[in-house]
Amino acid sequence: MAIEVKIPSVGESITSGVVSAWHKKSGEFVNEGEPIFTLETDKVSTEIVAEKAGLLETKVPEGQEVKIGEVVATIDDSKQRPEEKKTPEAKKVEKPVEKKKEPEEKKKRIEGERKATEEKEAVAVGGDRGEPASTPPATTLSPAVRRIVEEEKLKPEKIRGTGEGGRLTKGDVLAAAEKRGKGDLSAGLPAEALAEAGRFIRKKMSPLRRKIAQQLVMSQHTTATLTTFNECDMSGVQELRRSKQEEFTKKNGVKLGLMSFFVKASVEALKAVPVVNGRIEDDDFIQNNFYDIGVAVGTERGLVVPVVRDADKKSFADLERDIADFAARARDGKLKIENLQGGTFTITNGGVYGSLFATPILNPPQSGILGMHKIMPRPVAVNGKLEVRPMMYLALSYDHRAIDGKEAVTFLIKVKDCIEDPNKLPLDF
C-alpha cells in the first residue's frame, strides 16, 4: 500500500516551507525512522523521517516551495529491500561452495582486517604529526552537512574535517562558507564562478534566507508598525549582578545575565498593559493570558526566535538556563520546530552586536517586540547634578491596529521602571 508523505504542520503562523534537500532518491528503499528530506521554513530547518519502511517515490524536486499538508512523496510499504528477496536463493546455490572455500575466505578476511587496521593506524599517526587527515567522500556526509555543502557550492575535499576520523561537521562547513563570504573566494567556489567573480559574486539565496526575507516583508505589509523609544539607567541591574553573581553561579551553575531581567520586566509590563500580549486574527482580537516570551537568537544561517514557556512562573535561574540552552542549540542547528511556536511577545538584543539604536520588526502574529541595545556610559542629570551612568536605549515596536500610543508608552515606561529599580521585580536570589 502506498503511504502518502505530507508536509507536517510546523506552527500557527507558518503555511509553507521549502524542500531543501532529498536524502533519499526516488526509487530507493527507506527504513522506518530514516530521514528522507529536509524541510526549511522561515524559522527552522528540520529533517522529516519515514513513518514506514518501503520504496520511496518523490513528487517534488529540491528547492520547491510546498504548502502545509501537501503530498511530496509516497512510500510503498508492500515492497521489500531488494537483497532480502535474493537471500534464500543465494544460500541454496552457494552453500556447497562455501564449505570448500571457508578456510581460504577466512584467511582473506583476516588479511583484509589486518590491512585496514594498519591503514587506520597510519592515518592516526599522520594526524598526530599535524598532517591533515583526508576528508571522507561526499557519500559519508551527514544530511545536514550535505545540504549546506550543496547550497553554498562548497568543495568538501578542500575543507579540513574536525569530527571523528576527519569527518566534516556542520561547524566545519559553516566556517568555510563564512570564510568565503569574507573574501576567501577559493573556499569551494566553482572555477567558472571564480573567473566571472570580478567586482561582484552572484549566488542563489538559501531557502531559509528567502523565507526570512518574505516573512519580514509580509510583516511590514500586513501590520501598522510604529516604534516608541525610551532609555533606562542600568546602574541598579549592574550593581545587583556584581554583588550576587558569585553566589548565584555557585548555587545554580549558570551566570546571572541581563536577559532574565528583561524577560521578567516584560512580563510585569504585559500584566500591566495586557493588550500588548494579544494579537489580531481576522476581525477578532485574541487576548493571551499566558506569557510565552520569544528570545531572538542570531545564527550563521539567520535569526531564530525560540520561545521561553510560562516565563512568569520561572525563576531567574530557570530563565538563564533556558536562554543559554536555546542559544547553544540554535547555533548547532538542533532547535525543534515546537521550540519556535506560540510566542506571545518577543525580545531582541541588538546590543550584542554593538547596536546603539534600532527599530525592531514585528514577529507576526504578535503585536509587540522589545528591542534592547548597547549599554553606553553617558552624562545624565541625576537629582539636578550631571553624572555619567551606564545607559541603554529601549525600543518597542507595536501593531498600531491593536495598540494605542498611550498603551505602548505605558508599557515601555513600566519596563524602564523595573530595570532601573530591580526590587520591583519578583527577585528570587
Protein Blocks (a to p, Z undefined) as FASTA:
>chain_A
ZZddddddebjkbcbdcdfbcfbdehiacdehiafbdcddfkbccddddfbgcddddfbd
ehiacdehiafbdcdfkbccfklmmmmmmmmmmmmmmmmmmmmmmmmmmmmmmmmmmmmm
mmmmmmmnopacddddfklpcfklmmmmmmnopafklpccfbehhiacfklmmmmmmmmm
nopakgopafklmmmnmmaccddddfklmmmmmmmmmmmmmpccddddddddfklmmmmm
mmmmmmmmmmnopacdfklmmmmmmmmmmmmmmmlmgccehjbccddfbdcdddddddfk
bccddddehkllpcfklmmmmmmmmmmmmmnopacfklmgoiabdcddfklnopabdcdd
dddfbfbdcdddddddddddeehiacddddddddddddfklpcfklmmmmmmmmmmmmmm
mmlpccfZZ
